[in-house]
Amino acid sequence: MILIIAGTNRPGSNALKVARTLEKHYTSAGVEAEVYALEEMPPEIFHPTSYATKPAGWTSVQQRVLSAAGLHVVTPEYNGSFPGVLKYFVDMLKFPESFERKPVAFVGEAAGVWGGLRAVEQMQLVFGYRNAHVYPDRVFITAVHTKFDDAGNLIDADIDKRLSDQASGFAKFVGTLSKT
């Protein structure tokens, strides 16, 4: 199973729209995938005592990450970087086993012309530090606020093709690594 992370806790985010688009591509390709939106993080995980003792509501989140064959992270760019809540999500997961040798792919999205490039490059450093296998083909979505209709459907055929190709390639990458 590929776990697609919508990397912000902003309700109705563009990251979630992109994540849902990826989920459709995986499903169409016969690959099991599911979305986890950071807005679903249990509120008690934000209590300062959570660093030492994870709350019960975090157990299922942790298990989803550990059980995933690969992670597909969709990150918006906030203030020239990835959202703080995405880093907190990473920080709250077990070290080192959550990302050790786990395949990870990235999509960046932003209103600006760089399409989340800085956010993705910074996330790659974090996941590289955690010994993840970073999939090299990244997708960057510029002017993301113009790419979806009112129902949340992607309306840019070029981006849709790039996301489809990335999902297909990442599924093969995950399959290859799982055989080693």
C-alpha positions in Angstrom: 0.0 0.0 0.0 1.2 3.5 -0.9 0.4 6.1 1.7 -0.2 9.5 0.2 0.5 12.3 2.7 -1.4 15.6 2.1 1.3 17.7 3.8 -0.7 20.4 5.5 -3.5 20.6 8.0 -5.3 23.4 6.2 -8.9 22.2 5.5 -9.7 21.8 1.8 -6.1 22.3 0.8 -4.7 22.1 -2.6 -2.3 19.4 -1.3 -5.3 17.3 -0.4 -6.7 17.8 -4.0 -3.4 16.7 -5.5 -3.3 13.7 -3.1 -6.8 12.7 -4.1 -5.7 12.9 -7.8 -2.7 10.7 -7.1 -5.0 8.2 -5.3 -7.2 8.0 -8.4 -4.1 7.3 -10.6 -2.9 4.5 -8.2 -6.3 3.0 -8.1 -6.6 3.1 -12.0 -3.2 1.3 -12.1 -4.4 -1.4 -9.7 -2.1 -0.2 -6.9 -3.5 0.0 -3.4 -3.2 3.6 -2.1 -4.8 5.7 0.6 -4.6 9.3 1.6 -3.7 10.7 5.0 -4.4 14.4 5.4 -2.5 16.1 8.2 -5.8 17.7 9.3 -6.6 14.2 10.6 -3.8 14.3 13.2 -5.2 13.8 16.6 -5.2 17.0 18.6 -3.6 15.4 21.6 -0.4 14.8 19.5 0.2 18.6 19.8 0.5 18.4 23.6 4.1 18.9 24.8 4.1 15.5 26.6 3.7 13.7 23.2 7.4 13.8 22.6 7.9 11.4 25.4 4.7 9.4 25.4 2.6 9.2 22.2 -1.1 9.5 22.8 -3.4 6.5 22.0 -4.8 8.3 18.9 -1.4 8.4 17.3 -1.0 4.6 17.3 -3.0 4.0 14.2 -1.2 6.9 12.3 2.1 5.4 13.2 1.0 2.0 12.1 -0.2 3.3 8.7 3.3 4.8 8.1 5.1 1.6 9.2 2.8 -0.6 7.1 3.1 1.4 4.0 5.3 0.0 1.2 6.0 3.6 0.2 5.1 7.2 1.0 4.0 9.8 -1.6 4.3 13.2 0.0 2.4 16.2 -1.4 3.8 19.4 0.1 2.7 23.0 -0.4 5.3 25.7 -0.1 4.7 28.0 2.8 7.0 31.0 3.2 9.8 29.4 1.1 9.6 26.0 2.9 7.3 23.1 3.7 4.6 23.5 6.4 5.7 23.3 10.0 3.0 20.7 10.7 4.6 18.4 8.1 7.9 18.5 9.9 6.1 17.9 13.2 4.4 14.9 11.7 7.8 13.5 10.7 9.2 14.3 14.2 6.4 12.5 16.0 7.0 9.2 14.1 9.2 6.5 15.4 12.9 6.9 14.8 14.5 5.3 12.8 12.1 2.6 11.6 9.4 4.9 10.2 11.5 5.9 7.2 14.5 3.6 7.2 14.9 2.3 3.7 11.3 3.3 2.9 10.6 4.6 -0.7 9.4 8.2 -0.8 8.1 10.3 -3.7 7.4 14.0 -3.7 5.0 16.5 -5.3 5.4 20.2 -4.6 2.7 22.7 -5.2 2.5 26.5 -4.7 0.8 29.6 -6.0 4.1 30.9 -7.2 6.3 30.1 -10.2 8.5 27.5 -8.5 5.7 25.1 -7.7 7.0 24.0 -4.3 10.5 23.3 -5.5 12.1 24.7 -2.3 9.7 22.8 -0.1 10.4 19.5 -1.9 14.2 19.9 -1.9 14.1 20.7 1.9 11.9 17.6 2.5 14.3 15.5 0.5 17.0 16.5 3.0 14.9 15.5 5.9 14.0 12.1 4.4 17.5 11.5 3.2 18.7 12.1 6.8 16.2 9.4 7.9 17.7 7.0 5.3 14.6 6.9 3.0 14.9 5.8 -0.6 14.0 9.0 -2.4 12.4 8.6 -5.8 14.1 11.0 -8.2 11.2 12.0 -10.4 9.4 14.9 -8.8 6.4 16.9 -9.9 6.1 20.6 -9.3 2.7 22.4 -9.7 2.8 26.1 -10.2 -0.2 28.4 -9.8 -1.9 25.5 -8.1 -5.0 27.6 -7.2 -5.9 27.7 -10.9 -5.5 23.9 -11.6 -8.7 22.6 -10.1 -12.4 23.1 -10.7 -14.9 24.0 -8.0 -15.5 20.2 -7.3 -11.7 19.7 -6.7 -11.0 18.0 -10.0 -7.7 18.6 -11.7 -8.3 20.5 -15.0 -4.7 20.7 -16.3 -4.1 17.7 -18.6 -0.3 18.1 -18.6 -0.1 18.0 -14.8 -2.5 15.1 -14.7 -0.2 13.2 -17.1 2.9 14.0 -15.0 1.1 12.9 -11.8 0.0 9.7 -13.5 3.5 9.0 -14.8 5.0 9.7 -11.4 2.5 7.3 -9.6 3.2 4.6 -12.1 7.0 5.0 -11.9 6.9 5.2 -8.1 4.8 2.0 -7.8 7.4 0.2 -9.9 10.2 1.7 -7.8 8.5 0.5 -4.6 8.0 -3.0 -6.1 11.7 -3.2 -7.1 12.9 -2.1 -3.6 10.5 -4.5 -1.9 12.2 -7.4 -3.7 15.6 -6.5 -2.3 
